[in-house]
Amino acid sequence: MFPAVSRAGTAAPGPGAQAAGASAAAAGPATATASPAAATPAVTADPYADGSAQAGATKAAVCFSCHGPDGNSQNPAFPRLAGQNAVYIAQQLHLFKAGVRPNPVMQPMASGLSDQDIDDLAVFFAAQTPQGLEADPSYWQAGRALYLQGDAKRGVPGCVACHGPLGRGNPAAGYPALEAQQSVYVVSQLQQYANGTRYSGTDATTATPNSSIMFDIAKRLTPEEMRDVASYVQGLR
């Protein structure tokens, strides 16, 4: 038995955990590859105003094999989409479609989506409930310290400032939710930010309003810190 962080922000007992420190290779399709430069696409301002969760439920069937029927992926290589804010999901789908965020799985999947499809999918997954996972007992405490306090000496702010104390993000500012996210996936994305491959093209560091922040912060994290904070995030609920 070991702690997982509850929605109330306190430690709660739980059974086994997902290994947090898997290598980038384990992240599989989530690992970015090089692609031609592409212009940052226009993004629907408010999918909540245009999208239909009911329509999205039908369109999302093809997404279920990787992300789960309720957006709670059981494969650590694929992100959990349940409860993610719709604006962020729509933004990322547009970036996949335009080739700004290169990914051998998501680019072809997104290429055939219309703006309406993207809005419908975004609000469908946003309406799902994220299911809690467990944090690795060897790493979550160090991860909590970094998530909440950062490391001022190295210019690393606490993740809490943007992603919130419970990892629910900040939809108005465009910061994604992190609660119950697969730790393996979180590590792979931090690695991609650190090595500059999360987005492609001449505007890679400004592909989203928050890109430059994450490219800068991730470069300052050690592999062990990425593992630790990812484990803590996985236990948030």
PyMOL commands that set and color helices and strands:
alter all, ss='L'
color gray80, all
select helices_A, chain A and resi 24-30+47-50+53-67+86-98+106-111+115-126+140-149+152-154+160-163+183-195+204-206+211-218+223-235
alter helices_A, ss='H'
color red, helices_A
select strands_A, chain A and resi 2-5+11-14
alter strands_A, ss='S'
color yellow, strands_A
deselect
rebuild
show_as cartoon
